[in-house]
Amino acid sequence: MQAHAHDHHHGPVEIPPSLLRLSALQRIAIAALLSALLWGAVVWAIV
């Protein structure tokens, strides 16, 4: 009997090559959007 039978790994997150081809401005915009979504979720959870 195996206790840990599932098949996923816990290694480093692989970044798709398409994200690496984005310009610095696009990466900053994506980071700002993700940050805003995260803060929105925090505020929504508190209220």
Secondary structure, 3 states (H helix, E strand, C coil): CCCCCCCCCCCCCCCCHHHHCCCHHHHHHHHHHHHHHHHHHHHHHHC
